[in-house]
């Protein structure tokens, strides 16, 4: 089950990205768009370097390249929708909606990629997604549950965009290499980051941050971990079913919670995350659902 191991390692790497992103956005920049602009610029630069080091195979059709590009555009669009909602709503109340993307992947993969899922698979996928949504959800005092209306629609579309990215990446990797897909992804998502951040004040702040060695190192650290996580995910897509890989890869919140607990014990001031008995109980129940669902997927 090499694909399952790769998916788990991808999720573990992405968990660190969430931790670093949260730290960087809260400590490094005033406007989150500044962070996206810096990330996008460096992502494109890395994509160009990898493209030179690992060019497309001779005679490759334009079709897999187009699939990879469209998938990256879908992911970039999903990130832009998430950013739009984040500006007016609490992240903890809208992020859980995006965690439903493995369900979209499973439906699309069954209809268009010929993947076969039995009732056990579907049950495990739903169980895992329920656990991921639960561990991602945090009720804000004085606020209701997940907001309905426009935010719900936008975040559902973002979830669908992530699913389309996974499906098209899986399809493209039948004809191009992991490195080719990584290049296409960096160029596509990096461009989306830049487009959503083109504002004079954002550019000015980005230039200030770029002059700080610590700031640059923190951003490079995120991109370094993303390099590992992305190549692990694409490697998993090469050899395994995208529906089950997406479900396992979507368990990132489990690792985020584990890293948060670890950091709260070792470096309490790093994230300032309160861990009350109620929070611990909720997260533990969520992890039980996720581990149970993931175990069924791997064993089945």
Secondary structure, DSSP 8 states (H G I E B T S, - for coil): -HHHHHHHHHHHHHHHHHHHHHHHHHHT-SSHHHHHHHHHHHHHHHHHHHHHHS---TT--HHHHHHHHHHHHHHHHHHHHHHHHHTTS-HHHHHHHHTTHHHHHHHHHHHHS-----HHHHHHHHHHHHHHHHHH----TT--SS--THHHHHHHHHHHHHHHHHHHHHHHTTTS-HHHHHHHHHHHHHHHHHHTT--HHHHHHHHHHHT-HHHHHHHHHHHHHHHHHHHHHHHHHHHS-HHHHHHHHTTHHHHHHHHHHHHHHH-TTTT-----HHHHHHHHHHHHHHHHHHHHHHH-
